[in-house]
Amino acid sequence: MWDPAEYLAFADHRSRPFHDLLARVGATEPRRVVDLGCGPGNLTATLVSRWPSAVVEALDSSPEMVAAARERGLAARVADVGSWEPAPDVDVVVTNAVLQWVPGHEELLRGWVRALPSGAWLAVQVPGNFDGPSHRLVRELVAEGWPGLSGLLRESPVLDAVGYAEVLSEAAVDAWETTYVQRLEGEDAVLGWISGTALRPVRAALGERGWEEFRAALAPRLRAAYPRRDDGTTWFPFRRVFAVARVR
């Protein structure tokens, strides 16, 4: 289950890659814009502002996130990204920090490029920090024998920029990577960050008591990897991978 409030605790840092991604989309008057994995809708609202004459669809697999998006006045609905197919009038598709959850999403991307109309834009962003300490320490802790967690976490569910450029090569594609050096505030800030995203499957598998025990074991390891500065903030480097494709 997704918690919109927990996810939005770092809204500024989470929104910056979205804006950097959209800056490379050159659509001027799209007919229909689709946000695949809209979350709580705070970023979908910027699509409405940018293209006021377009029909903007907001889709997410989480009923909690869809409810939060609807509270913002968006036409959001629950949908599975893995089975979504573009309508003939879709001119822009945005999928921001979503496809890392979808096994085999490379074939989805190839299919979307082939199904979208000529001139349409497809914009993709995924986190690329799965080899970073934040994720590596989680996998190491799971490997120590926590019941119910075996096989739950994948080593690296995303490609690098070259990989996505190749996947989308039937279109005109621009792919790149960026590492954001994020300054997080508060105690155990990195634990708070990954609790709202990467650790969701762990929490669901363990239940509340097991989840608290897991957090207690993970917290000191993350503190050692990401030491808190004298001013109470923590540097958290976070790599992201981007690709923007325009259908030929």
Stockholm file with secondary structure:
# STOCKHOLM 1.0

chainA/1-248         MWDPAEYLAFADHRSRPFHDLLARVGATEPRRVVDLGCGPGNLTATLVSRWPSAVVEALDSSPEMVAAARERGLAARVADVGSWEPAPDVDVVVTNAVLQWVPGHEELLRGWVRALPSGAWLAVQVPGNFDGPSHRLVRELVAEGWPGLSGLLRESPVLDAVGYAEVLSEAAVDAWETTYVQRLEGEDAVLGWISGTALRPVRAALGERGWEEFRAALAPRLRAAYPRRDDGTTWFPFRRVFAVARVR
#=GR chainA/1-248 SS CCCHHHHHTTHHHHHHHHHHHHTTCCCSSCSEEEEETCTTSTTHHHHHHHCTTSEEEEEESCHHHHHHHHHTTCCEEECCGGGCCCCTTEEEEEEESCGGGSTTHHHHHHHHHHHSCTTCEEEEEEECCTTSHHHHHHHHHHHTTCTTCTTCSCSCCSCCHHHHHHHTTTSEEEEEEEEEEEEEESTTHHHHHHHTTTTHHHHHHHHHHHHHHHHHHHHHHHHHHSCCCTTSEEEEEEEEEEEEEECC
#=GC SS_cons         CCCHHHHHTTHHHHHHHHHHHHTTCCCSSCSEEEEETCTTSTTHHHHHHHCTTSEEEEEESCHHHHHHHHHTTCCEEECCGGGCCCCTTEEEEEEESCGGGSTTHHHHHHHHHHHSCTTCEEEEEEECCTTSHHHHHHHHHHHTTCTTCTTCSCSCCSCCHHHHHHHTTTSEEEEEEEEEEEEEESTTHHHHHHHTTTTHHHHHHHHHHHHHHHHHHHHHHHHHHSCCCTTSEEEEEEEEEEEEEECC
//
